[in-house]
Amino acid sequence: MKTLAIALDSFAHGARMYIAGDAVEATPGDMADLIKNGLVKAEDAAPQTGVTDSQDDLLGGEKMAEEVQNKMEAAPANKAAPAPKKKH
């Protein structure tokens, strides 16, 4: 059985790399060592009250990212036209 916690700092454990705020899953013995060393805090097992900053969170929806703008240059009108001659 594995237990869950939240990383307080960036660290590596086994083959995994964790960053502050990541969910950490480990065996109870390993989790006790991580908590003792101040790398993680035990995940709060209290149920959520339903008070959130977004109606999407209440509905279990996923927040969408803003639409990406196309940053490509416009295509030239005629690619086959010869390049203009440079004056020397």
C-alpha distances in whole Angstrom, upper triangle without the diagonal:
4,7,10,14,17,19,22,24,24,22,21,17,17,19,18,21,20,23,23,22,19,16,14,10,9,6,8,11,12,11,14,16,16,17,19,21,22,20,18,18,15,15,18,16,20,21,24,27,28,31,31,33,34,34,32,29,30,30,27,29,29,32,34,35,39,41,42,46,47,49,51,54,56,58,61,64,65,63,66,69,70,69,72,74,74,77,78
4,7,10,14,15,19,20,20,19,17,14,15,16,15,17,16,19,20,18,16,12,10,6,5,5,6,9,9,9,12,14,13,14,17,18,19,17,14,15,12,12,15,14,18,19,22,25,27,29,28,31,31,32,30,27,28,28,25,27,27,29,31,33,36,38,39,43,45,46,48,51,54,55,59,61,63,61,64,66,67,66,69,71,71,74,74
4,7,11,13,16,18,19,17,17,14,16,17,16,17,15,18,17,16,14,10,8,6,6,6,6,10,9,7,10,12,12,12,15,16,16,14,12,11,9,9,12,11,15,17,19,22,24,26,25,28,29,30,28,25,26,27,24,26,26,28,30,31,35,37,38,42,44,45,47,51,53,55,58,61,63,61,64,66,68,66,68,71,70,73,74
4,7,10,13,15,16,16,16,14,16,17,15,15,13,15,14,12,10,7,6,5,7,9,9,12,11,8,11,13,11,11,15,16,15,13,10,9,7,6,9,10,13,15,16,20,21,23,22,24,25,27,25,21,23,24,21,23,23,24,27,28,31,34,35,38,41,42,44,48,50,52,55,58,60,58,61,64,65,63,66,68,67,70,71
4,7,9,12,13,13,14,13,16,17,14,14,11,12,11,9,8,6,5,7,8,11,11,13,11,8,10,12,9,9,13,13,12,10,6,6,5,4,8,10,13,15,16,20,21,22,21,23,24,26,25,21,23,25,22,24,23,24,27,27,31,33,34,38,40,41,43,47,49,51,55,58,59,58,61,63,64,62,65,67,66,69,70
4,6,9,11,12,14,13,16,17,14,13,10,9,8,6,6,5,6,9,11,14,14,16,14,11,13,14,10,10,14,13,11,9,5,5,6,6,9,12,14,16,16,20,21,21,20,21,22,25,23,20,22,24,21,23,21,22,24,25,28,31,31,35,37,38,40,44,47,49,52,55,57,55,59,60,62,60,62,64,63,66,67
4,6,7,8,11,11,15,16,12,10,7,7,5,5,5,6,6,10,12,15,15,16,13,11,13,13,9,9,13,11,9,6,4,7,9,10,13,16,18,20,20,23,24,24,22,23,25,27,26,22,25,27,24,25,23,23,25,25,28,31,31,34,37,37,39,43,46,48,51,54,56,54,57,59,60,58,60,62,61,64,64
4,7,9,12,13,17,18,15,13,9,8,5,6,8,10,10,14,15,18,18,18,16,13,14,14,10,10,12,11,7,5,5,7,10,11,14,17,19,21,21,24,25,24,23,23,25,28,27,24,26,28,26,27,25,25,27,26,29,32,32,35,38,37,40,43,46,49,52,55,57,55,59,60,61,59,60,62,61,64,64
4,6,10,12,16,17,14,11,8,6,4,8,9,11,11,15,16,19,19,19,16,14,16,14,11,11,13,11,8,6,7,10,14,15,17,21,23,25,24,27,28,27,25,26,27,30,29,26,29,31,28,29,26,26,28,27,29,32,32,34,36,36,39,42,45,47,50,53,55,53,57,58,59,57,58,60,59,61,61
4,7,10,13,14,11,7,5,4,5,9,9,12,11,15,16,19,20,20,16,15,17,15,12,14,15,13,11,8,10,13,16,17,20,23,25,27,26,29,30,29,27,27,29,31,30,27,30,32,29,29,26,26,27,26,28,31,30,33,35,34,37,40,43,45,48,51,53,51,54,56,56,54,56,57,56,59,59
4,7,10,11,9,6,5,7,8,11,11,12,11,13,14,17,18,17,14,13,15,13,10,13,14,11,11,7,10,13,16,17,21,23,26,28,28,31,32,32,30,30,31,34,32,29,32,34,30,31,28,28,30,29,31,34,33,36,37,37,39,42,45,47,50,53,55,52,56,57,58,56,58,59,58,61,61
4,6,7,6,4,6,9,11,14,12,13,11,13,12,15,17,16,13,13,16,13,11,14,16,13,13,10,12,16,18,19,22,25,28,29,30,33,33,34,32,32,33,36,33,31,33,35,31,32,29,30,30,30,32,34,33,36,38,37,39,42,46,47,50,53,54,52,55,57,57,55,58,59,58,61,61
4,6,5,6,8,11,13,15,13,13,9,10,9,12,14,13,9,11,13,11,9,13,14,12,13,10,12,15,16,18,21,23,26,28,29,32,33,34,32,33,34,36,34,31,33,34,31,32,30,31,32,31,34,36,36,39,40,40,42,45,48,49,53,56,57,55,57,60,60,58,61,62,61,64,64
4,6,8,10,14,17,18,15,15,12,11,10,12,15,14,10,13,15,13,12,16,17,16,17,14,15,18,19,20,24,25,29,30,31,35,36,36,35,36,36,38,36,33,35,36,32,33,31,32,33,33,36,38,37,40,41,41,42,46,49,50,53,56,57,54,57,59,60,58,61,63,62,65,65
4,7,10,14,17,18,15,15,13,13,12,15,18,17,14,15,18,17,15,19,20,19,20,16,17,20,21,22,25,27,30,31,32,35,36,36,34,35,35,37,34,32,35,35,31,32,29,31,31,31,34,35,34,37,38,38,39,43,45,46,49,53,53,51,54,56,56,55,57,59,59,62,62
4,7,10,13,14,11,12,9,10,11,14,17,17,13,14,17,16,14,17,19,17,17,14,14,17,18,19,22,24,27,28,28,32,32,33,31,32,32,34,31,29,31,32,28,29,26,27,28,27,30,32,31,34,35,35,37,41,43,45,48,51,52,50,53,55,55,54,56,58,57,60,61
4,7,10,12,10,11,10,12,13,16,19,19,15,15,18,16,14,16,19,16,16,12,13,16,18,18,22,24,27,28,28,31,31,32,29,30,30,33,30,28,31,31,28,28,25,26,27,26,29,30,29,32,34,33,35,39,42,43,46,49,51,48,51,53,54,52,54,56,55,58,59
4,7,8,6,8,7,10,12,16,18,18,14,14,17,15,12,14,17,15,14,10,10,13,15,15,19,21,24,25,25,28,28,28,26,26,27,30,27,25,28,29,25,26,23,24,25,24,27,29,29,32,33,33,35,39,42,43,47,50,51,49,52,54,55,53,55,57,56,59,60
4,6,6,9,10,13,15,19,20,21,17,16,18,17,14,15,18,16,14,10,10,13,16,15,18,21,23,25,24,27,27,26,24,24,25,28,26,23,27,28,25,25,22,22,23,22,25,27,27,30,31,31,34,37,40,42,45,48,50,48,51,53,54,52,54,56,55,57,58
4,6,9,10,14,16,19,20,21,18,16,18,17,13,14,16,14,12,9,9,11,13,13,16,19,21,22,21,24,25,24,22,22,23,26,25,22,25,27,24,24,22,22,23,22,25,28,28,31,33,33,36,39,42,44,47,50,52,50,54,55,56,54,56,58,57,59,60
4,7,9,13,15,19,19,21,18,16,18,18,14,14,17,16,13,11,9,10,12,11,13,16,18,19,18,21,21,20,18,19,20,23,21,18,21,23,20,21,19,19,21,20,23,26,27,30,32,32,35,39,41,44,47,50,52,51,54,56,57,55,56,59,58,60,61
4,6,10,13,16,18,19,16,14,17,17,14,14,18,17,14,11,9,11,12,11,14,16,18,19,19,22,22,22,20,21,21,24,22,19,22,23,20,21,18,19,21,20,24,26,26,30,32,32,35,38,41,43,47,49,51,50,53,55,56,54,56,58,58,60,61
4,7,10,14,15,17,14,12,15,16,13,13,17,17,15,12,9,10,10,8,12,13,16,17,17,20,21,22,20,21,22,24,22,19,21,22,19,20,19,20,22,22,26,28,29,32,34,35,38,41,44,45,49,52,54,52,55,57,59,57,59,61,61,64,64
4,7,10,12,13,11,9,12,13,10,11,15,14,13,10,8,9,9,9,13,14,18,19,20,23,24,25,23,25,26,27,25,22,24,26,22,24,22,23,25,26,29,31,32,35,37,38,40,44,46,48,51,54,56,54,57,59,60,59,61,63,63,65,66
4,7,9,12,9,8,12,13,11,12,16,16,15,13,10,12,11,10,14,14,18,19,20,24,25,26,25,27,28,29,27,24,25,26,23,25,23,25,27,28,31,34,34,38,39,40,42,46,48,50,53,56,58,56,59,61,62,61,63,65,65,68,69
4,6,8,6,6,9,10,9,11,14,14,15,13,11,12,11,12,16,16,20,22,23,27,28,29,29,31,31,33,30,27,29,30,26,28,27,29,31,31,35,37,37,41,43,43,45,49,51,53,56,59,61,59,62,64,65,63,66,68,67,70,71
4,6,5,6,9,10,10,12,14,15,16,15,13,14,13,14,17,17,21,23,25,28,30,32,31,33,34,35,33,30,31,32,29,31,30,32,34,35,39,41,41,45,46,47,49,53,55,56,60,63,64,62,65,67,68,67,69,71,71,74,74
4,6,5,6,9,10,10,12,14,15,14,13,13,11,13,16,15,19,22,24,27,29,31,31,33,34,35,34,30,31,33,30,32,32,33,36,37,40,43,43,47,49,49,51,55,58,59,63,65,67,65,68,70,71,70,72,74,74,77,77
4,5,5,7,9,10,11,13,15,14,13,14,13,16,19,19,22,25,27,31,33,34,34,36,37,39,37,34,35,36,33,35,34,36,38,39,42,45,45,48,50,51,53,56,59,60,64,67,68,66,69,71,72,71,73,75,74,77,77
4,5,5,6,9,10,11,13,11,11,13,12,15,18,19,23,25,27,30,32,33,32,34,35,37,35,32,34,35,32,34,33,34,36,36,40,42,42,45,47,47,49,53,56,57,61,64,65,63,66,68,69,67,69,71,70,73,74
4,5,5,6,8,10,11,10,8,9,9,11,14,15,19,22,23,27,28,30,29,31,32,34,32,29,31,32,29,31,30,31,34,34,37,40,40,44,46,46,48,52,55,56,60,63,64,62,65,67,68,67,69,71,70,73,73
4,6,5,6,9,10,10,9,10,9,13,15,16,20,23,25,28,30,31,31,33,34,36,35,31,33,35,32,34,33,34,37,37,40,43,43,47,49,49,52,55,58,60,63,66,68,66,69,71,72,70,72,74,73,76,76
4,5,5,6,9,9,9,11,12,15,18,20,23,26,27,31,33,33,33,35,36,38,37,33,35,37,34,36,34,35,38,38,41,43,43,47,49,49,51,54,57,59,62,65,67,65,68,70,70,68,70,72,71,74,74
4,5,5,6,5,6,8,10,13,16,18,21,24,25,28,30,31,30,31,33,35,34,30,32,34,31,33,31,32,34,34,37,40,40,43,45,45,47,51,54,55,59,62,63,61,64,66,67,65,67,69,68,71,71
4,5,5,6,5,6,7,11,14,16,19,22,23,26,28,28,28,30,32,34,33,29,31,33,30,32,31,32,34,34,37,40,41,44,46,46,49,52,55,57,60,63,65,63,66,68,69,67,69,71,70,72,73
4,5,8,9,9,11,15,17,19,22,25,26,29,32,32,31,33,35,37,36,33,34,37,34,36,35,35,38,38,41,44,44,47,49,49,52,55,58,60,63,66,68,66,69,71,71,69,71,73,72,74,74
4,6,8,10,13,16,19,21,24,27,28,31,33,32,32,33,35,38,36,33,35,37,34,36,34,35,37,36,39,42,42,45,47,47,49,52,55,57,61,64,65,63,67,68,69,66,68,70,69,71,71
4,6,7,11,14,16,19,21,24,25,28,29,29,28,29,32,34,33,30,32,34,32,33,32,32,34,34,36,39,39,42,45,44,47,50,53,55,59,62,64,62,65,67,67,65,67,68,67,69,70
4,7,10,13,16,19,21,24,24,27,29,28,27,28,30,33,31,28,30,32,30,31,29,29,31,31,34,36,36,39,41,41,44,47,50,52,55,58,60,58,62,63,64,62,64,65,64,67,67
4,7,9,12,15,17,20,21,24,25,25,24,26,27,30,28,25,27,29,26,28,27,27,29,29,32,35,35,39,41,41,44,47,50,52,55,58,60,58,62,63,64,62,64,66,65,68,68
4,6,9,12,14,17,18,21,22,23,22,24,26,28,27,24,25,28,25,27,26,27,29,30,33,36,36,40,42,42,45,49,51,54,57,60,62,60,64,65,66,64,66,68,67,70,70
4,6,9,11,14,16,19,21,22,21,24,25,27,26,23,24,26,24,26,26,27,29,30,33,36,37,41,43,44,47,50,53,55,58,61,63,62,65,67,68,66,68,70,69,72,73
4,6,9,11,12,16,18,18,18,21,22,24,23,19,20,22,20,22,22,23,26,27,31,34,35,38,41,42,45,48,51,53,56,59,61,60,63,65,66,64,66,69,68,71,72
4,6,8,10,13,15,16,16,19,21,22,22,18,19,21,19,22,22,23,27,28,31,34,36,39,42,43,46,50,52,54,58,60,63,61,65,67,68,66,68,71,70,73,74
4,6,9,12,15,16,17,20,22,23,22,18,18,21,19,22,23,24,28,29,33,36,37,41,44,45,48,51,54,56,59,62,64,63,66,68,70,68,70,73,72,75,76
4,7,9,12,14,15,19,20,21,21,17,17,19,18,21,22,24,28,29,33,36,38,41,44,46,49,52,54,56,60,62,65,64,67,69,71,69,71,74,73,76,77
4,6,9,11,13,17,18,18,18,14,13,16,15,18,20,22,25,28,31,34,36,39,42,44,47,51,52,55,58,60,63,62,66,67,69,68,70,73,72,75,76
4,6,8,9,13,14,14,15,11,10,13,13,16,17,19,22,25,28,31,33,36,40,41,44,48,49,52,56,58,60,60,63,65,67,65,67,70,69,72,74
4,6,8,12,13,14,15,12,10,13,14,17,19,20,24,26,28,32,34,37,41,43,46,49,51,53,57,59,62,61,65,66,68,67,68,71,71,74,75
4,6,10,10,10,11,9,6,10,11,14,16,17,20,23,25,29,31,35,38,40,43,46,48,50,54,56,58,58,62,63,65,64,66,69,68,71,73
4,7,9,9,12,9,8,12,13,15,17,17,20,22,24,28,31,33,37,39,42,45,47,49,53,55,58,58,61,63,65,63,64,67,67,69,71
4,6,7,9,7,7,11,11,13,14,13,17,19,21,24,27,30,33,35,38,41,43,46,49,51,54,54,58,59,61,59,61,64,63,66,67
4,7,9,8,9,12,13,13,13,12,15,17,18,22,24,27,31,32,36,39,40,43,47,49,51,51,55,56,58,57,58,61,60,63,64
4,5,5,7,9,10,10,11,9,12,14,16,19,22,25,29,31,34,37,38,41,45,46,49,49,53,54,56,55,56,59,59,62,63
4,5,5,6,9,9,10,10,13,16,18,20,24,26,30,32,35,38,39,42,45,47,50,50,54,55,57,56,58,61,61,63,65
4,5,5,6,5,7,7,10,13,15,18,21,24,27,30,33,36,37,39,43,45,48,47,51,53,55,54,55,59,59,61,63
4,5,5,6,7,8,12,15,17,20,23,26,29,32,35,38,39,42,45,47,50,50,53,55,57,56,57,60,60,63,65
4,6,8,10,12,15,18,21,23,26,29,33,35,38,41,42,45,48,50,53,53,56,58,60,59,61,64,64,67,68
4,5,9,11,14,17,20,22,25,28,31,34,37,40,41,43,47,48,51,51,54,56,59,58,59,63,63,66,68
4,7,10,13,16,19,21,24,27,30,33,35,39,40,42,46,47,50,50,53,55,57,56,58,61,61,64,66
4,7,9,13,16,18,21,24,27,29,32,35,36,38,42,44,46,46,49,51,54,53,55,58,58,61,63
4,6,10,13,15,17,21,24,26,29,32,33,35,39,41,44,43,47,48,51,50,51,55,55,58,60
4,7,10,12,15,18,21,24,27,30,31,34,37,39,42,41,45,47,49,47,49,52,52,55,57
4,7,9,11,15,18,20,23,26,27,30,34,35,38,38,41,43,45,44,46,49,49,52,54
4,6,8,12,15,17,20,23,25,27,31,33,36,35,39,40,42,41,43,46,46,49,50
4,6,9,13,15,18,21,22,25,28,30,33,33,37,38,40,39,40,43,43,46,48
4,6,10,12,15,18,19,22,25,27,30,30,34,35,37,36,37,41,41,44,46
4,7,9,12,15,16,19,23,25,27,27,31,32,34,33,34,37,38,41,43
4,6,9,12,13,16,20,22,25,24,28,29,31,30,31,34,34,37,40
4,6,9,10,13,16,18,21,21,24,26,28,26,28,31,31,35,37
4,7,9,12,15,18,20,20,24,24,26,24,26,29,29,32,34
4,6,9,12,15,17,16,20,21,23,21,23,26,26,29,32
4,6,9,12,14,14,18,18,20,18,19,23,23,26,28
4,6,9,12,12,16,16,18,17,19,22,23,26,29
4,6,9,8,12,13,16,15,17,21,22,25,28
4,6,6,10,10,12,12,14,17,19,22,25
4,7,9,9,12,13,14,18,20,23,26
4,6,6,9,10,13,16,19,22,25
4,6,8,9,12,16,18,22,24
4,6,9,12,15,18,21,24
4,6,9,12,15,18,21
4,6,9,12,15,18
4,6,9,12,15
4,6,10,13
4,7,9
4,6
4
